[in-house]
């Protein structure tokens, strides 16, 4: 176990170093002027001398190599820098925004896992029937539907036409955080979470369906049927046990899809989470915030994949015997 965690830690360090260099190199070619984005509409009122002072203040007047070395030096001390947009430390901005995104991603993650697994079990058990074909068609369709398109459709139907859900935001406009109830927060969370959940269900459903079909072809499943078990009894006894672990592992490995979908969903619903902060930082050239979000996203996805690997290593004895740990 210690060797496994040590290898993962080393890979994470190398991954963060590579991502940092590549991200900074790509941002150095960005056409967005950080000074112009920082000043905004008052750019015409700012003199060239003032622009030079602002550029020196934020360190954007130096060559890209020197900027990267200065940023990396601060990062080694645990300082991610200061956001140009929010005028706050990047670590604080990420923590506040991720707290809002966490509720959205957790709700979507639960919807994806529970509903996707149930649909996969039903589809695999009723293989070849109309419900199976309908579920499979739904899964293939949702797997190819863009997140932002589905978000716009749900927004038009449930918010504009029916008026059941709010248009956007994470709470009613004009209210203080202390005055917002949990019911109101959940009301604003329903549609974004449903958008991500509907998209994510497809992979879990198709994966579980195929795993259950493989189980139905096994000798122990056929022997159970020969002993007089009904189709649903055999699935409950042999299918659930052999499909639950792959489904759970796939769920933890899907952190990247949920995080990427949250960026698009938050933009459509004006949800003040980490995804919306990412878009704003990109449009306004907030390099410290962008780099901080990239590093945080890398760690977030890496942790999800590590948990997925750890579950297999701990639960599956074949991997342990092969020297997986």
N, C-alpha and C positions, 0 to 999 in steps of 0.2 A: 504494500500500500504506500509506504514512504517513497519507494522508487517511482511508483506511478505518479504520485503528486509532485515529486521533484522534476520528473520529465515534463509534466504539464506546466509547472512554474517556469522552467527554462524556455519552453515553447512560447509561453505568453510574453516573456520579456523580449524574445527575438521578434515575435509578431508585432508588439507595440513599437519596437524600434523601426521595423520595416514600414509599418503603417504611418508612423510619424514622418519619416523621410519622404515617402511617396506623397502623402497628403500635403506637406509643406511645398514640395516641388510643384504639384498641380496648382495650389493656391497662388504661387508666385507668378503663374501665367494668367491669372484672372484679370479680365479687363476692368473690374470694379476698382475705383479709386477709393481707398479707405478714408482719406481726408474728406473727399466730397461726400461720401456716404455718412461720415460723422457729422459734418456741418449741416447737410440737408438743404432745405430750401433757402437758407441764408448764405449760400455759397457766393453769390454775387456781391454781398456786403463785406466779405472777408478779403482783406488785402493779401497780396503774396507773402508779405512778412508774417502775417498771422498764420497763413497756411503752413509756412516753414516751421513755425513754433509748434503747431499742432502735430505735424509730421515728426518732429523731433521728440515731442512728448510721448507719442505712441511708438516711436522707434521704427517707423515705416520709411524713413529717409535713408536708411542704411541698406547695403547690398543684401540680397536674400540669404546668402550664406551666414553673414553676421547676425541677421535676424533669427535664423534657425538656431545658431549656437547660443544666442542669448536666451531664446525660449527654452531650449533643452537644458541649459544651466539652471534656469528657474524651476523647470519641471523636476530636476533632480533634487531640489530642495522642497518639493511638494507644492510649488506655486504654479498654477495653471494660467496665471495672468489675470488681466481685468478686461471685461467685456466692453467693447466700444459702444454697443447699443444700450445696455442696461446700466452702465457705469458701476458695476458691481463685480466682485471677484467671480471668475468663471466657475469655480467649484460651487459657490452658493447658487448661481443661476441654474447650473445643472441639477443640483439637489432639489431646488424648488420646482423646476419644470418636470423632473423625473417623478416627483411625488404625485403630480397630476396625471402623468402618463401611466404610472404604475397601476392605478385603479382601472384605467381603460384597458391596458394590456392584460391585466389579471382577469378581468371579466371576459374578455375575448378568448383568453387562453382556456378558461373553464368551459365556456360554450363550445369551443372547438373540440376539446378533449371528450367531453361527455356526449354531446350530440353526434360528433363524428364517429365515436366508437360504437354507439348504439346503432347508428345507420349502417355501419360496416358489418356488424353482427347480423342484423336483419337481412341485409343484402346477400351476405355470404351463405346464410342459412337457407334462404329462398332462392338460391342460384337458378337462373333461367326463367324465373317467374316475372310477372308484370311489375310487382314492387321492386324486384332486383333491377330490372332494366330502367325503371323510373329513377331509382336512387343513383344508379350508375350514370345515367344521363345528366342528372343534377350535378353530380360530383365533377364530371368532365367539363360541364358548362362553367361551373364556378371556378374551376382551376384555371380557366382561360379568361375570366372576366377581370378587367382592371379594377383596383380598389377604388380609385377616385370616381370611376363611372358608376359603380354600384352605390357609392356614397351619395352621389348626386341624385340617382333615381330614388333611393330611400328618402332623401331629404325632400324631394318634390312630392312624393306620395304621402308620407306620414306627417310631414311638417307643414307643407304648403296646402295640399288638397284636403287632407283629413284634419289637420290641426291637432294631432294627438301628442306630438313631441315638439320641443323647442327648436327654433331655427338653428341655434348653435350655442357656443360658449359652454363653460363648465358650471355656470350658475346664473341666476337671473341678473340681467344688466342693472347696474346702479345699486346693488346691495353689497353691504360689507360682508366679509367672510364669516364674521361672528354671527351674523343674522341669518345665514343660509342654513336650512335644515338638511338632514341627510336625505330626506325624501326628494327635495328639490335637486340635490346633487345627482341622485340616482336617475331622476327624470331626464336630466341633461346627458347622462352617461349612456342611456339605453341605446340610442340610435348609432353613435360611433362604435360602441361595443358590438352591437348586432352586425354592423358592416364588416368588422374584422372577423367576427365569428363565422359568418356565412361563407366568407372567402376561405378561411382556414379549415373548415369542416371537410373540404374536398379531399385533401391529402390523407387525413386520418381515416376517412371512410374508405377510400380506395385501398390503402395499405392494409387496413383491418380485414376488408373483404377478401383480399388475395391471401392473407395469412390463414384465414378461416377455411378457404377453399383448399389450401395445402394440407391443413389438418384433416379435412374430410376425406382426403385421399390416403391418409396414413392407416397402418394396420390396426392400431389400437382404437381408432374411431370406428373402422369397419367392424372390428370385433365387438364393440359395444352395440352397434346396430344389430349384429347377428345374435347377440344375447337378448334382444327384445327391447332395447331402449328406443324411444321415439327420437325423431330428428332433433327436437328442442332439448330433450334430456341429454342426448349425446353432446350437443353443442355446449350445454351448461356444464357438463362434467369434464369434457376434454377441450372444447373450443375456447372457452373463456380463459382457462388457465394458460393456454399456449399463445393467445393473442393479446393478452393484457400487457405483458412486459414489452413487446415491440411497440405497442401503441403508446405506452408511457414514455418509452425512450424517444420515440418520434416527437412527442410533445415537447420534451426538453430540448430536442435538437431544432425545434422550429422557432426559437427565440428570434433568429434573424428575420424570418418572414413576418412575425408579429411586429417587431420593431420597425421594419420597412413599411409595413402597411399602416402603422400608426402615424408615420410621417405624412402620408397622403390623406388619411382620414381626418387628422387634426387640422390640416389645411382647409379641407372642405367645410368642416363643422366649426372652424375658428376656435378649436379647443386649445386652451393655453398650456400645452404640454411640451415635451422635449422635441417632438417632431416639428411643431410650429416654430419653435426657437431655432431649429436647424435651418429652416427655409429663410427666416428673417436674417440669420447670420450670413447665409450665402448671398442673399440679394444685396445686403448692405456692407459686405466685405469685412465682417467681424472675424478676423483670422484667429485670435485667441479663443473665442467661443467655439468656432468651427473645429479647431484642433482638439479642444477639450471634449466636445461632443463625439468626435471621431474616436478618440481614445476610450471614452466611457462606453461607447457602443461596441467597440472591439472587445472590451472586458466583459460586457454583458452577454454578448453572443458566445464568447469563449467559455464563460461559466456554464451557460446552458448546454453546450456541447460536452463539457467535462462531466456535468451531472449525468448526461445520457450515457457516456462511456463508463462512468462509475457504476451506474445501475447494472449494466451488462456484466462488468467485471466482478461485481459483488454477488449478483444473483446467479449468473450462468456459470456453473462449475467447469464447463468445457473451456472457457476462455482462461480461467485461472490455471487449469492444467497445462495450457499451451504457453504459460508464462506471461499472460496478459498483465499481471500485477507484479 
